[in-house]
Amino acid sequence: MSDTNPFLALSPAAVDVLDDMADAWSDKDRHGELVNEQGYGPKKLAASNELHTLIRAAWKVRVGYRNVEDDDA
């Protein structure tokens, strides 16, 4: 994994949306849906986990627990 997080360049709202999407895909992974319904194998599962890690790190920096709807950014 590169030291640069490409998601840090996005707006807080975009990062928040991506975090919601990554969480939904993690739920699908926990329930076996990525493997059984999407045909994911070990490489795609690892890539999904890598993306979720990057998105979560960007979320912590760009969003935290604030409501992005209340921000001007």
PEGI-V205472 format. One record per backbone hydrogen bond with DSSP energy under -0.5 kcal/mol. NH is the residue of the N-H (numbers start at 1). CO is the residue of the C=O. E is the energy in kcal/mol with one decimal. If there is no record, write none. Layout:
NH;CO;E + NH;CO;E
//
This chain:
6;4;-0.8 + 8;5;-1.5 + 9;6;-0.8 + 10;7;-1.2 + 15;11;-2.4 + 16;12;-2.4 + 17;13;-2.2 + 18;14;-2.5 + 19;15;-2.4 + 20;16;-2.0 + 21;17;-2.3 + 22;18;-3.0 + 23;19;-2.4 + 24;20;-2.0 + 25;21;-2.2 + 26;22;-2.2 + 27;23;-2.2 + 28;24;-1.9 + 29;25;-2.2 + 30;26;-2.6 + 31;27;-1.6 + 32;29;-1.6 + 33;28;-2.4 + 34;28;-0.7 + 36;32;-2.5 + 37;33;-2.4 + 38;33;-1.5 + 39;35;-0.6 + 40;34;-3.0 + 45;41;-2.4 + 46;42;-2.2 + 47;43;-2.2 + 48;44;-2.6 + 49;45;-2.2 + 50;46;-2.3 + 51;47;-2.6 + 52;48;-2.4 + 53;49;-2.1 + 54;50;-2.2 + 55;51;-3.0 + 56;52;-2.7 + 57;53;-2.1 + 58;54;-2.3 + 59;55;-2.5 + 60;56;-2.2 + 61;57;-1.4 + 62;58;-3.4 + 63;59;-2.5 + 64;59;-2.7 + 66;63;-1.4 + 68;66;-0.8 + 70;67;-1.7 + 71;68;-0.9
//
